[in-house]
Amino acid sequence: MGKLLLEDEVGEAFRSTLQITATDRTGLLADVTIKLSDMHIFIHSLNSREAGNGTAVVTATIDVMGRNHLRGVISKLSDINGTIEVKRL
């Protein structure tokens, strides 16, 4: 229980991996990178692959400062044009 409380507070960064499923299009990876950069998010790794049926999957390992921050990042990534789903792995 104590750990959950600490994750909710702004404190030390922790790594989180997100999977973004979106319509496959030119500039998708650039849009994800720009959105994360605009939020001053440190990116450990970023990968994009075709998933078939006109979709792509972008996997990003990033630093976040708690669960509330993570929810905010997921919300903003969801606003990217063509995004179908953003989830934490």
Order of alpha helices (4+ residues) and beta strands (2+ residues): alpha-beta-alpha-beta-beta-alpha-beta
